[in-house]
Amino acid sequence: MMRHPHVWMGLLLWSVFGQANAAWTVNMAPGATEVSNAVFDLHMTIFWICVIIGIVVFGAMFWSMVLHRRSTGQQAAHFHEHTWVEILWTVVPFLILVAMAIPATKTLIDIYDASESDIDIQVTGYQWKWHYKYLGQDVEFFSNLATPTEQIHNKAPKDEHYLLEVDQPLVLPVGAKVRFLVTAADVIHSWWVPAFAVKRDAIPGFVNEAWARIDKPGIYRGQCTELCGKDHGFMPVVVEVKSKADYDTWLGERKAEAAKLKELTSKEWTLQELVERGDKIYHTTCVACHQAEGQGLPPMFPALKGSKVATGPKEEHLSVVFHGRPGTAMAAFGKQLSEVDIAAVVTYERNAWGNNKGDMVTPKDVLALKQAEAK
């Protein structure tokens, strides 16, 4: 038996309210798109209908309890099967539902009308990052969490956008209708940006549609909202909306970068150049599982420092990174990274943390593997 319930209740209240740091909000935000504003308006319409129903119902209930209570000598009425009462409690709720259904149906039709888009973007979820491909533009890239590991491990103060910042945001022009084609390459994810009122499940083998037309430039943030594994909470979405002119400039720069990256495949790389580039790729793509010093998180994520793979034949090492390991958490990076980045990260792993193999995998080696796979 609880001998001091007030003490336990105090501790419970302190644990719930004393430690809460989240903002206390009581309503949705209008958002920054046609759809999000329509959803907000629908929400407020339904909300006020419910408020009016609540006032009428509870008002009648309290009026009856106060003015018709037994202590004043009131006697309960006795009647059965009152036709007009039955008609009223059938017709009135029906009319209320119709009043709700008309704007709700219109909003749902607008939400799912992704036709006549100006820009089509394929959004693919990976564990644990997003891949964006601008269809017809020859531009694609991965968007990875950019929050420093020092903040994640409580070794540095957390900033305003903790776990909501990426190395490469999705960039869109203001005023254009953008269609998102959402899918996944491994497990189920969910692409969610609250300000756009867009939340679509990313399912392997399926493509879900959504769209947005953003009203004003700015940076909008979201997250993966489907429990997708160990680092589900480290998979943010960041969208940067630019003016039409700035977007065209950015798109031109990305196309030039893509062309330059293709040229880098044929470049003669030195070991030092590949190690330096691989260091950046590793700490963006591989560090979550294999850790900063290559120590891994055994047994699910084995160590690379001194491992048989990283110190064995380079062809086998390249094959593991390229194809992954079926049945394990090791993903296949053959379609995720460029030839240059795969070569760089393999070379880095073979020469970091005391492995010191002194050899390297070149982009030409990776390209040859891709061509052999295609035959």
Buried (B, 14 or more C-beta within 10 A) or exposed (E): EEEEEEEEEEEEEEEEEEEEEEEEEEEBEBBBBBBBBBBBEBBEBBEEBEEEEEEEEEEEEEEEEEEEEEEEEEEEEEEEEEEEEEEEEEEEEEEBEEEBEEBBEEBEEEBEEBEEBEBBBBBBBBBBBBBBBBBEBEBBBBBBBBBBBEBBEEEEEEEEBEBBBBBBBBBBBBBBBBBBBBBBBBBBBBBBBBBBBBBBBBBEEEBBBBBBBBBEBEEBBBBBBBEBBBBBBBBBBBBBBBEEEBBEEBBEEBBEEBEEBEEBBEEEBEBEBBBEBBBBBBBBBBBBBBBEEBBBBEEEBBBBBEBEBBBEEBEEBBBBBBBBEEEEBBBBBBEBBBBBBBBBBBBBBBBBBEBEBEEBBBBBBBBEBBEEEEE
